[in-house]
């Protein structure tokens, strides 16, 4: 075990490590509490070859990393001067780049792939809504929402440019997981049993480079199960229970998905069920499928209640932003 040290303050956390052995995290730079944030000055860092590099901030006294790719690029969020607003940032090796917003005052960069494509969320004009974005080649694109929703958050992007996140009413209500690909946002609830949701909280939904999606499923009684969605495509041949009839290697599929859900491996009864009241009765958006992974096989596994922060509101100004814990099932 190696102590990576700090940036001068009493505490530091390592959050990510890539294939090159680079580590990203955050560290207090002193022990003096700032009156606006209520915490000491905290900066993101990148550690490599025995040295911790202070990435700085966008002018405020608080910054936090949310992702690290294999090129040593770091994304996250940082307060601006005055600590009343925060913007998404990208570290590309020399300085922090302010990625801006969709016209509002707040935003977080949640994930980055090895091509340097960044996803997250940002507020629009007058901070009326938080909206998922894709930042690529200097341009931030609003990914929109599922039908009937007005807020969304993007969490992860893989090497194919497939993006996963959540869509929900800004005022609160059912939360739906989504897959965004080639300009189309697909509701993951299309692959769920009636009366249940494929939904998530915080950044607890993931997609790998094979297009496999892991997250949290809400059962009709409010219990939580982990799930794994496996695309039935040419990258996943000969999988038992996969229906390959909807997959056409010569064209993008535009059809209703067909899945068979494996037998439940376990039932988890969390002591707290924060989503039962808002999720059990949510309906599936009729979003047309437009992705090579339009046909999924769903697996359920043992899950836990991760006590994640519900995403139904924009974080208040100068709040100390912290990543929500999550549970990624291994299968």
KETI-173651 format. One record per residue (C-alpha): residue in one letter; x, y, z. Coordinates in pm, whole numbers, padded with zeros to 5 digits, always signed. Example, Ala and Ser with C-alpha at 12.3 -4.5 7.8 and 13.67 -1.06 7.14 Angstrom:
<drenses>
a+01230-00450+00780 s+01367-00106+00714 
</drenses>
This chain:
<drenses>
x+00000+00000+00000 x+00128+00344-00093 x+00027+00672+00070 x-00020+00924-00210 x-00007+01221+00026 x-00214+01540-00005 x-00197+01882-00167 x-00115+02040+00168 x-00439+01989+00355 x-00533+01719+00606 x-00725+01488+00370 x-00719+01344+00018 x-00931+01085-00162 x-00832+00873-00463 x-01137+00803-00680 x-01011+00665-01014 x-00715+00474-01157 x-00656+00406-01528 x-00461+00143-01719 x-00146+00359-01706 x-00151+00367-01327 x-00254+00732-01312 x-00479+00819-01020 x-00736+01099-01000 x-00901+01229-00687 x-00937+01537-00472 x-00742+01685-00186 x-00781+01967+00060 x-00510+02225+00006 x-00533+02367+00360 x-00739+02331+00677 x-00909+02672+00666 x-01287+02652+00628 x-01427+02882+00360 x-01741+03065+00476 x-01929+03013+00148 x-01870+02640+00097 x-01832+02540+00460 x-01520+02337+00381 x-01148+02395+00323 x-01027+02469-00029 x-01044+02142-00222 x-00881+02078-00561 x-00883+01783-00799 x-00550+01608-00851 x-00378+01371-01093 x-00112+01145-00943 x+00154+00963-01144 x+00514+00853-01099 x+00511+00944-00732 x+00392+01302-00782 x+00051+01457-00705 x-00037+01735-00949 x-00284+02002-00837 x-00526+02056-01127 x-00660+02377-00975 x-01014+02509-01016 x-01211+02741-01242 x-01169+03024-00992 x-01356+02894-00689 x-01241+02709-00380 x-01394+02372-00464 x-01338+02120-00743 x-01416+01751-00780 x-01322+01489-01043 x-01588+01257-01185 x-01394+01064-01446 x-01048+00966-01576 x-00967+00804-01910 x-00664+00607-02022 x-00506+00918-02178 x-00484+01092-01841 x-00772+01329-01915 x-00983+01421-01613 x-01340+01555-01604 x-01544+01690-01317 x-01693+02006-01176 x-01551+02321-01023 x-01692+02625-00852 x-01637+02955-01030 x-01504+03264-00853 x-01728+03348-00559 x-01837+02984-00511 x-02197+03055-00613 x-02197+02859-00940 x-02016+02555-01078 x-01927+02440-01428 x-01807+02115-01586 x-01434+02096-01656 x-01192+01895-01869 x-00822+01855-01788 x-00622+01773-02102 x-00271+01802-01959 x-00204+02173-01920 x-00496+02357-01765 x-00862+02317-01674 x-01098+02386-01963 x-01437+02530-01870 x-01683+02334-02085 x-01958+02588-02023 x-02328+02510-01985 x-02646+02504-02192 x-02716+02865-02102 x-02745+02831-01725 x-02518+02857-01424 x-02446+02497-01325 x-02306+02179-01471 x-02105+01863-01403 x-01895+01651-01641 x-01972+01295-01529 x-01780+01074-01772 x-01522+01061-02051 x-01411+00794-02299 x-01065+00744-02444 x-01155+00959-02746 x-01202+01259-02516 x-01580+01271-02558 x-01738+01405-02240 x-02088+01356-02100 x-02267+01509-01806 x-02541+01757-01737 x-02582+02134-01740 x-02862+02377-01676 x-03036+02577-01945 x-03126+02946-01954 x-03246+03073-01615 x-03156+02732-01467 x-03502+02599-01544 x-03384+02243-01614 x-03081+02018-01591 x-03016+01848-01926 x-02782+01571-02039 x-02504+01681-02272 x-02235+01541-02498 x-01924+01756-02538 x-01715+01672-02843 x-01456+01874-03038 x-01538+02188-02846 x-01915+02169-02898 x-02169+02091-02624 x-02481+01915-02754 x-02807+01895-02561 x-02916+01528-02566 x-03273+01615-02472 x-03507+01396-02267 x-03746+01106-02307 x-04102+01188-02413 x-04291+01362-02135 x-03982+01457-01930 x-03803+01790-01906 x-03484+01699-01714 x-03206+01448-01785 x-02855+01354-01671 x-02585+01163-01863 x-02338+00953-01665 x-02119+00735-01885 x-02004+00704-02247 x-01824+00409-02403 x-01579+00385-02693 x-01867+00353-02942 x-02022+00679-02830 x-02314+00506-02658 x-02434+00708-02359 x-02638+00604-02056 x-02816+00823-01805 x-03157+00905-01666 x-03457+01114-01772 x-03722+01248-01535 x-03965+01535-01467 x-03781+01832-01317 x-04049+01870-01050 x-04013+01506-00945 x-04165+01184-01066 x-04074+00857-01237 x-03706+00823-01326 x-03624+00629-01644 x-03284+00503-01748 x-03191+00575-02110 x-02949+00469-02383 x-02853+00745-02627 x-02699+00647-02960 x-02679+00808-03303 x-02905+01094-03198 x-03181+00875-03055 x-03263+00837-02682 x-03419+00500-02596 x-03608+00432-02274 x-03454+00133-02094 x-03795+00058-01947 x-03879-00093-02286 x-03684-00394-02159 x-03855-00423-01819 x-04144-00637-01696 x-04477-00449-01666 x-04501-00273-01330 x-04125-00242-01281 x-03856-00002-01395 x-03497-00015-01511 x-03399+00297-01325 x-03113+00434-01118 x-02999+00711-00886 x-02682+00916-00881 x-02430+00780-01132 x-02520+00415-01069 x-02577+00314-01432 x-02288+00197-01648 x-02213+00089-02004 x-01901-00092-02121 x-01740-00101-02465 x-01944-00411-02556 x-02266-00217-02507 x-02361-00405-02190 x-02555-00191-01943 x-02566-00243-01566 x-02786-00064-01317 x-03070-00093-01066 x-03416-00235-01132 x-03717-00138-00920 x-03960-00423-00859 x-04338-00368-00822 x-04308-00387-00442 x-04029-00127-00436 x-03743-00371-00375 x-03424-00319-00572 x-03247-00567-00798 x-02925-00522-00990 x-02963-00585-01362 x-02742-00648-01663 x-02867-00575-02017 x-02679-00770-02282 x-02735-00665-02647 x-02831-00952-02874 x-02607-00855-03167 x-02309-00984-03362 x-02078-00901-03071 x-02273-01140-02847 x-02332-01456-03055 x-02484-01778-02930 x-02622-01642-02604 x-02895-01859-02459 x-03239-01689-02455 x-03131-01416-02697 x-03378-01346-02980 x-03163-01240-03275 x-03452-01198-03517 x-03476-00825-03446 x-03111-00767-03523 x-03021-00685-03883 x-02650-00634-03941 x-02722-00444-04261 x-02952-00180-04114 x-03037-00011-03789 x-03324-00186-03618 x-03648+00002-03567 x-03871-00239-03377 x-04005-00317-03034 x-03753-00500-02818 x-03798-00859-02714 x-03640-00990-02396 x-03661-01279-02159 x-03578-01204-01800 x-03369-01462-01618 x-03488-01610-01292 x-03417-01382-00997 x-03105-01477-00805 x-03198-01289-00490 x-03450-01052-00343 x-03326-00751-00152 x-03550-00576+00098 x-03376-00248+00183 x-03467-00087+00511 x-03535+00233+00320 x-03720+00244-00011 x-03682+00604-00128 x-03809+00537-00479 x-04105+00310-00420 x-04365+00585-00420 x-04247+00750-00738 x-04129+00455-00943 x-04372+00168-00903 x-04642+00316-01125 x-04429+00480-01392 x-04513+00394-01749 x-04284+00318-02040 x-04221+00592-02293 x-04293+00484-02649 x-03954+00590-02779 x-03867+00418-03106 x-03562+00197-03087 x-03276+00302-03310 x-02966+00122-03199 x-02769-00187-03292 x-02837-00316-02941 x-03213-00288-02984 x-03269-00641-02857 x-03142-00711-02505 x-03128-01008-02274 x-03189-00898-01917 x-03021-01060-01618 x-03103-00987-01257 x-02860-01030-00972 x-02809-00951-00607 x-02847-00580-00538 x-02829-00345-00245 x-02989-00014-00162 x-02697+00222-00229 x-02872+00514-00059 x-02802+00735-00356 x-02907+01095-00383 x-03231+01133-00585 x-03165+01340-00896 x-03493+01533-00890 x-03344+01872-00815 x-03049+02085-00921 x-02781+02109-00651 x-02799+02442-00467 x-02536+02708-00532 x-02207+02668-00345 x-02308+02325-00219 x-02029+02078-00160 x-02083+01838-00449 x-01989+01477-00385 x-02029+01173-00610 x-02300+00933-00504 x-02186+00584-00411 x-02291+00307-00643 x-02285-00070-00681 x-02170-00221-01009 x-02261-00592-01018 x-02002-00829-01159 x-02133-01093-01394 
</drenses>
